[in-house]
Amino acid sequence: MRARFRNTWFSPFDPYEVNSNYTEANAWQYSLYTPQDFSGLMDLMGGKESLENHLDELFTAETETSGRHQVDITGLIGQYAHGNEPSHHMAYIYNFVNKPHKTQERVRQILTEQYFNDPDGISGNEDCGQMSAWYIFSSLGFYPVTPGSNQYIIGAPLFDKATIYLENGKTFTILAENNSADNLYVKNVQLNGKAHTTSYLNHESIVNGGTMVFTMTNQPGDWGTKDEDIPVTKIDEHLIIPSPFIVQGDVAFKESTEVVLACAEKDAAIYFRVNENEFELYKSPISITEDSNLVVYSEKNGTKSAEITTRFYKMDPDLSITLGTDYANQYNGGGNDALIDGLRGTRDFRTGAWQGYQDTDLIATLNRGSKKPLNTASINFLVDQRSWIFYPTEVNLYLSENGTDFTLHKTIKIDAETPNDQTEIKTFTFDLSGKPVQYLRITAKNFGDLPEWHLGAPFQGKAWLFADEIELK
């Protein structure tokens, strides 16, 4: 589950990274968040075996995450995060691939390892009762994987006996025979005295009342493994066609760029137009040599995707930039040339155009290729203090004759500590009055430790510095 950025894939991609492409999770966790269409997910992955392998890898992956620290991502088993809702259905997906015994193993592990009889006995934020609801459902032996469905996916009971007292006056009792820490596998199930072979339970069976009996054993069996006995969720009406994406091609380029397109939908036709030209069928790479808008869509069996517009910018071919400090990958702005690529960030730092530095100064050295008159040099910074993004405390411009020895031209001081509840973009401009310049260096001093009045101060929070376009005129 990888984000698109300017209709290319977000890069470099790290499935462990927590960033603004996902809400309180990472690619590992959202790659399995399709409870309404597991059949579609299987098709994209290549079948049941591929989905099963991905589940196995999820639960056995490294438990560390990268990128932004997210307090909600807790209770990790591999990259399964039981402390946060996006993961809560995942152990039950094994039922959809004919492997209910793996559901039984993981659910029992979570019930016994992630919950304790202590004041802090849950592994995540209770969030209106969801952590406890998962425990209650799962300990009864089933869980509502797909919201809005009338099906519950069966795991295995934790207790020997449990009774649900229904509002209609009836009761539904769950019994687990031979239940123990070792006997965690379901051998067979009976519902009101009849064999229940499906690994799911309909809501009507509960509200009608009755008794459900699980016979437990210490070895995986064949209960619930037949194709006719597994749950299925699928969407087969009003199917969308995904838009094409850019496989190859630089959104910001110096001379020209060759754009290669593809589509995740097999056999879909791809159409494109450059600027105001007519749409045409894509057959070979598209050559772009000037500032342009590339508009693309795909079509299959009369169904058309959304149109996606990507802006291409031609950079000064003589201008190059060298960064003296490392930006955060999650806020890379598009890579090493982000500060001179012509693409400007907006007030929303999550849109991806800003280059972010946490607790790190910005050092950018520019080479114009030759000595040329320069009137002004400017750089933009973002402030969004609620998101820990502060203006730099100072911005400096240095000049050099040889690209090695730099002399300070001017310093701009900023009162960055003053509380500001607005999101703003400020441009800092240096006047050079037509001075011939080839090499220049812009540095910006990160605010550092968050001020005492900031909500992040008790957590020893460090400020972010968000820079965007350096413009030379």
HUBEL-V554731 format. One record per residue. N is the residue number from 0. SS is DSSP state (alpha for helix, beta for strand, coil for the rest). NEAR is the number of other C-alpha atoms within 10 Angstrom. D_FIRST is the distance of its C-alpha to the first C-alpha in whole Angstrom. Layout:
n: <N | N>
ss: <SS | SS>
near: <NEAR | NEAR>
d_first: <D_FIRST | D_FIRST>
//
This chain:
n: <0 | 1 | 2 | 3 | 4 | 5 | 6 | 7 | 8 | 9 | 10 | 11 | 12 | 13 | 14 | 15 | 16 | 17 | 18 | 19 | 20 | 21 | 22 | 23 | 24 | 25 | 26 | 27 | 28 | 29 | 30 | 31 | 32 | 33 | 34 | 35 | 36 | 37 | 38 | 39 | 40 | 41 | 42 | 43 | 44 | 45 | 46 | 47 | 48 | 49 | 50 | 51 | 52 | 53 | 54 | 55 | 56 | 57 | 58 | 59 | 60 | 61 | 62 | 63 | 64 | 65 | 66 | 67 | 68 | 69 | 70 | 71 | 72 | 73 | 74 | 75 | 76 | 77 | 78 | 79 | 80 | 81 | 82 | 83 | 84 | 85 | 86 | 87 | 88 | 89 | 90 | 91 | 92 | 93 | 94 | 95 | 96 | 97 | 98 | 99 | 100 | 101 | 102 | 103 | 104 | 105 | 106 | 107 | 108 | 109 | 110 | 111 | 112 | 113 | 114 | 115 | 116 | 117 | 118 | 119 | 120 | 121 | 122 | 123 | 124 | 125 | 126 | 127 | 128 | 129 | 130 | 131 | 132 | 133 | 134 | 135 | 136 | 137 | 138 | 139 | 140 | 141 | 142 | 143 | 144 | 145 | 146 | 147 | 148 | 149 | 150 | 151 | 152 | 153 | 154 | 155 | 156 | 157 | 158 | 159 | 160 | 161 | 162 | 163 | 164 | 165 | 166 | 167 | 168 | 169 | 170 | 171 | 172 | 173 | 174 | 175 | 176 | 177 | 178 | 179 | 180 | 181 | 182 | 183 | 184 | 185 | 186 | 187 | 188 | 189 | 190 | 191 | 192 | 193 | 194 | 195 | 196 | 197 | 198 | 199 | 200 | 201 | 202 | 203 | 204 | 205 | 206 | 207 | 208 | 209 | 210 | 211 | 212 | 213 | 214 | 215 | 216 | 217 | 218 | 219 | 220 | 221 | 222 | 223 | 224 | 225 | 226 | 227 | 228 | 229 | 230 | 231 | 232 | 233 | 234 | 235 | 236 | 237 | 238 | 239 | 240 | 241 | 242 | 243 | 244 | 245 | 246 | 247 | 248 | 249 | 250 | 251 | 252 | 253 | 254 | 255 | 256 | 257 | 258 | 259 | 260 | 261 | 262 | 263 | 264 | 265 | 266 | 267 | 268 | 269 | 270 | 271 | 272 | 273 | 274 | 275 | 276 | 277 | 278 | 279 | 280 | 281 | 282 | 283 | 284 | 285 | 286 | 287 | 288 | 289 | 290 | 291 | 292 | 293 | 294 | 295 | 296 | 297 | 298 | 299 | 300 | 301 | 302 | 303 | 304 | 305 | 306 | 307 | 308 | 309 | 310 | 311 | 312 | 313 | 314 | 315 | 316 | 317 | 318 | 319 | 320 | 321 | 322 | 323 | 324 | 325 | 326 | 327 | 328 | 329 | 330 | 331 | 332 | 333 | 334 | 335 | 336 | 337 | 338 | 339 | 340 | 341 | 342 | 343 | 344 | 345 | 346 | 347 | 348 | 349 | 350 | 351 | 352 | 353 | 354 | 355 | 356 | 357 | 358 | 359 | 360 | 361 | 362 | 363 | 364 | 365 | 366 | 367 | 368 | 369 | 370 | 371 | 372 | 373 | 374 | 375 | 376 | 377 | 378 | 379 | 380 | 381 | 382 | 383 | 384 | 385 | 386 | 387 | 388 | 389 | 390 | 391 | 392 | 393 | 394 | 395 | 396 | 397 | 398 | 399 | 400 | 401 | 402 | 403 | 404 | 405 | 406 | 407 | 408 | 409 | 410 | 411 | 412 | 413 | 414 | 415 | 416 | 417 | 418 | 419 | 420 | 421 | 422 | 423 | 424 | 425 | 426 | 427 | 428 | 429 | 430 | 431 | 432 | 433 | 434 | 435 | 436 | 437 | 438 | 439 | 440 | 441 | 442 | 443 | 444 | 445 | 446 | 447 | 448 | 449 | 450 | 451 | 452 | 453 | 454 | 455 | 456 | 457 | 458 | 459 | 460 | 461 | 462 | 463 | 464 | 465 | 466 | 467 | 468 | 469 | 470 | 471 | 472>
ss: <coil | coil | coil | beta | beta | coil | coil | beta | beta | coil | coil | coil | coil | coil | coil | coil | beta | beta | coil | coil | coil | coil | coil | coil | coil | coil | alpha | alpha | alpha | alpha | coil | coil | coil | coil | coil | coil | coil | alpha | alpha | alpha | alpha | alpha | alpha | alpha | alpha | coil | coil | alpha | alpha | alpha | alpha | alpha | alpha | alpha | alpha | alpha | alpha | alpha | alpha | alpha | coil | coil | coil | coil | coil | beta | beta | coil | coil | coil | coil | coil | coil | coil | coil | beta | beta | coil | coil | beta | beta | coil | coil | coil | alpha | alpha | alpha | coil | coil | alpha | alpha | alpha | alpha | alpha | alpha | alpha | alpha | coil | coil | alpha | alpha | alpha | alpha | alpha | alpha | alpha | alpha | alpha | alpha | alpha | alpha | alpha | alpha | coil | beta | coil | coil | coil | coil | coil | coil | beta | coil | coil | coil | coil | alpha | alpha | alpha | alpha | alpha | alpha | alpha | alpha | alpha | alpha | alpha | alpha | alpha | alpha | coil | beta | beta | coil | coil | coil | coil | coil | coil | coil | beta | beta | beta | beta | coil | coil | coil | coil | coil | coil | beta | beta | beta | beta | beta | coil | coil | coil | coil | coil | beta | beta | beta | beta | beta | beta | beta | coil | coil | coil | coil | coil | coil | coil | beta | beta | beta | beta | beta | beta | beta | coil | coil | beta | beta | coil | coil | coil | coil | beta | beta | beta | alpha | alpha | alpha | alpha | alpha | coil | coil | beta | beta | beta | beta | beta | beta | beta | beta | coil | coil | coil | coil | coil | coil | coil | coil | coil | alpha | alpha | alpha | coil | coil | coil | coil | coil | coil | coil | coil | coil | coil | coil | coil | coil | coil | coil | beta | beta | beta | beta | coil | coil | coil | beta | beta | coil | coil | coil | beta | beta | beta | beta | beta | beta | coil | coil | coil | coil | coil | coil | beta | beta | beta | beta | beta | beta | coil | coil | coil | coil | coil | beta | beta | coil | coil | coil | coil | beta | beta | beta | coil | coil | coil | beta | beta | beta | beta | beta | beta | beta | beta | beta | coil | coil | beta | beta | coil | coil | coil | beta | beta | beta | beta | beta | beta | beta | coil | coil | coil | coil | coil | beta | beta | beta | beta | coil | coil | coil | coil | coil | alpha | alpha | alpha | beta | coil | coil | coil | coil | coil | alpha | alpha | alpha | coil | coil | coil | coil | coil | coil | coil | coil | alpha | alpha | alpha | coil | coil | coil | beta | beta | beta | beta | coil | coil | coil | beta | beta | beta | beta | beta | beta | beta | beta | beta | beta | beta | beta | beta | beta | beta | beta | beta | beta | beta | beta | beta | beta | beta | alpha | alpha | alpha | coil | beta | coil | coil | coil | coil | beta | beta | beta | beta | beta | beta | beta | coil | coil | coil | coil | coil | beta | beta | beta | beta | beta | beta | beta | beta | coil | coil | coil | coil | coil | coil | coil | coil | coil | coil | beta | beta | beta | beta | beta | beta | beta | beta | beta | beta | beta | beta | beta | beta | beta | beta | beta | beta | beta | beta | beta | beta | coil | coil | coil | beta | coil | coil | coil | coil | coil | coil | coil | alpha | alpha | alpha | coil | coil | beta | coil | beta | beta | beta | beta | beta | beta | beta | beta | beta | coil>
near: <14 | 17 | 15 | 13 | 18 | 19 | 19 | 18 | 15 | 17 | 15 | 11 | 13 | 17 | 17 | 19 | 21 | 22 | 20 | 18 | 20 | 15 | 12 | 19 | 25 | 25 | 21 | 26 | 22 | 17 | 15 | 20 | 18 | 17 | 19 | 17 | 15 | 22 | 20 | 16 | 19 | 17 | 12 | 13 | 14 | 11 | 14 | 19 | 13 | 15 | 22 | 21 | 10 | 16 | 22 | 15 | 15 | 21 | 18 | 13 | 16 | 13 | 16 | 10 | 20 | 15 | 16 | 14 | 12 | 14 | 11 | 17 | 24 | 18 | 20 | 21 | 19 | 17 | 27 | 26 | 25 | 24 | 22 | 24 | 19 | 19 | 20 | 19 | 19 | 23 | 23 | 26 | 22 | 22 | 26 | 26 | 23 | 23 | 23 | 28 | 25 | 21 | 22 | 24 | 16 | 18 | 25 | 23 | 13 | 17 | 16 | 13 | 13 | 18 | 17 | 12 | 7 | 7 | 6 | 10 | 10 | 20 | 20 | 21 | 17 | 14 | 10 | 8 | 9 | 16 | 20 | 14 | 13 | 19 | 20 | 15 | 16 | 24 | 20 | 24 | 24 | 22 | 23 | 21 | 20 | 16 | 10 | 8 | 13 | 11 | 20 | 21 | 26 | 26 | 31 | 26 | 28 | 23 | 15 | 16 | 15 | 16 | 13 | 15 | 13 | 13 | 8 | 9 | 9 | 13 | 17 | 18 | 18 | 21 | 22 | 23 | 17 | 14 | 22 | 15 | 10 | 11 | 16 | 26 | 28 | 27 | 18 | 17 | 22 | 15 | 17 | 15 | 11 | 10 | 12 | 19 | 19 | 19 | 24 | 22 | 20 | 12 | 13 | 10 | 15 | 17 | 17 | 13 | 18 | 17 | 17 | 21 | 22 | 24 | 18 | 23 | 18 | 15 | 12 | 18 | 16 | 14 | 20 | 26 | 19 | 14 | 12 | 12 | 17 | 20 | 21 | 17 | 15 | 13 | 11 | 10 | 6 | 7 | 8 | 14 | 20 | 17 | 22 | 27 | 22 | 20 | 14 | 15 | 19 | 18 | 23 | 21 | 22 | 16 | 12 | 17 | 20 | 14 | 17 | 16 | 21 | 17 | 19 | 13 | 16 | 9 | 11 | 21 | 18 | 23 | 20 | 22 | 18 | 19 | 14 | 10 | 10 | 9 | 15 | 12 | 13 | 18 | 11 | 10 | 13 | 17 | 13 | 22 | 15 | 15 | 17 | 16 | 17 | 19 | 19 | 26 | 25 | 27 | 21 | 15 | 9 | 5 | 12 | 17 | 17 | 14 | 14 | 17 | 17 | 17 | 16 | 23 | 21 | 20 | 19 | 15 | 11 | 10 | 16 | 16 | 18 | 13 | 17 | 13 | 12 | 15 | 21 | 16 | 21 | 23 | 21 | 22 | 27 | 23 | 15 | 16 | 18 | 21 | 25 | 21 | 25 | 21 | 19 | 17 | 22 | 16 | 14 | 13 | 21 | 14 | 15 | 21 | 26 | 28 | 26 | 25 | 22 | 20 | 17 | 20 | 20 | 24 | 16 | 18 | 18 | 19 | 18 | 17 | 14 | 12 | 13 | 13 | 14 | 16 | 15 | 15 | 17 | 16 | 20 | 20 | 23 | 26 | 25 | 21 | 24 | 15 | 12 | 18 | 24 | 26 | 28 | 28 | 16 | 16 | 21 | 18 | 22 | 17 | 21 | 17 | 14 | 9 | 14 | 9 | 10 | 15 | 13 | 13 | 15 | 14 | 15 | 14 | 13 | 14 | 10 | 16 | 17 | 11 | 13 | 13 | 10 | 11 | 16 | 15 | 18 | 12 | 15 | 15 | 17 | 19 | 14 | 16 | 10 | 12 | 13 | 14 | 19 | 20 | 25 | 22 | 23 | 21 | 19 | 24 | 19 | 25 | 23 | 18 | 14 | 23 | 18 | 11 | 11 | 14 | 13 | 18 | 15 | 11 | 8 | 11 | 17 | 20 | 25 | 28 | 29 | 28 | 28 | 25 | 22 | 22 | 16 | 15 | 11>
d_first: <0 | 4 | 7 | 10 | 13 | 16 | 14 | 14 | 10 | 11 | 13 | 14 | 10 | 11 | 8 | 11 | 12 | 13 | 13 | 13 | 10 | 10 | 13 | 14 | 11 | 9 | 5 | 8 | 9 | 6 | 5 | 8 | 9 | 11 | 15 | 16 | 15 | 14 | 16 | 14 | 11 | 14 | 15 | 11 | 11 | 15 | 17 | 18 | 18 | 15 | 13 | 16 | 16 | 12 | 14 | 17 | 15 | 13 | 17 | 18 | 16 | 18 | 18 | 18 | 16 | 16 | 16 | 18 | 20 | 18 | 21 | 19 | 17 | 20 | 21 | 19 | 19 | 17 | 14 | 15 | 16 | 19 | 20 | 18 | 17 | 13 | 14 | 17 | 17 | 15 | 18 | 20 | 17 | 19 | 22 | 20 | 20 | 24 | 24 | 25 | 27 | 23 | 23 | 26 | 26 | 23 | 24 | 28 | 26 | 25 | 28 | 30 | 28 | 26 | 29 | 33 | 36 | 36 | 36 | 32 | 32 | 28 | 25 | 23 | 24 | 26 | 25 | 28 | 28 | 25 | 25 | 28 | 27 | 25 | 28 | 30 | 28 | 27 | 31 | 32 | 30 | 27 | 25 | 23 | 20 | 19 | 21 | 24 | 24 | 28 | 26 | 26 | 24 | 27 | 27 | 30 | 33 | 33 | 37 | 40 | 40 | 39 | 40 | 39 | 41 | 40 | 42 | 43 | 46 | 44 | 43 | 40 | 40 | 38 | 40 | 38 | 41 | 41 | 38 | 38 | 36 | 36 | 36 | 33 | 32 | 33 | 36 | 36 | 36 | 39 | 39 | 43 | 44 | 42 | 39 | 36 | 34 | 30 | 28 | 27 | 30 | 31 | 32 | 35 | 36 | 36 | 38 | 40 | 41 | 42 | 41 | 38 | 39 | 37 | 39 | 37 | 37 | 36 | 35 | 32 | 33 | 32 | 32 | 29 | 28 | 29 | 27 | 30 | 29 | 25 | 23 | 21 | 19 | 19 | 19 | 21 | 23 | 22 | 19 | 17 | 17 | 14 | 15 | 16 | 14 | 16 | 16 | 19 | 21 | 22 | 22 | 25 | 27 | 31 | 33 | 30 | 27 | 26 | 23 | 21 | 19 | 17 | 15 | 13 | 16 | 18 | 22 | 21 | 23 | 22 | 25 | 25 | 28 | 29 | 30 | 33 | 33 | 33 | 30 | 30 | 28 | 26 | 27 | 27 | 26 | 27 | 29 | 29 | 32 | 32 | 31 | 29 | 26 | 24 | 23 | 21 | 21 | 20 | 22 | 23 | 26 | 27 | 24 | 22 | 19 | 19 | 21 | 19 | 21 | 21 | 24 | 25 | 28 | 30 | 31 | 35 | 35 | 37 | 35 | 33 | 32 | 32 | 30 | 32 | 29 | 26 | 23 | 20 | 17 | 15 | 18 | 19 | 20 | 19 | 21 | 24 | 26 | 24 | 27 | 29 | 27 | 28 | 25 | 26 | 24 | 25 | 26 | 22 | 21 | 17 | 18 | 17 | 20 | 22 | 23 | 23 | 25 | 26 | 29 | 30 | 32 | 31 | 33 | 33 | 35 | 36 | 38 | 39 | 41 | 44 | 47 | 46 | 48 | 45 | 46 | 43 | 40 | 37 | 34 | 32 | 30 | 29 | 30 | 28 | 30 | 28 | 25 | 27 | 27 | 31 | 33 | 34 | 38 | 39 | 38 | 40 | 41 | 43 | 45 | 45 | 48 | 46 | 43 | 44 | 46 | 45 | 47 | 46 | 47 | 46 | 44 | 43 | 43 | 40 | 41 | 37 | 38 | 40 | 37 | 36 | 34 | 33 | 30 | 32 | 31 | 34 | 36 | 38 | 40 | 43 | 46 | 47 | 50 | 49 | 50 | 49 | 46 | 43 | 42 | 40 | 38 | 37 | 36 | 35 | 36 | 33 | 34 | 33 | 34 | 33 | 37 | 38 | 38 | 34 | 32 | 30 | 33 | 34 | 31 | 32 | 29 | 29 | 29 | 27 | 28 | 26 | 28 | 27 | 29 | 33 | 35 | 38 | 41>
//
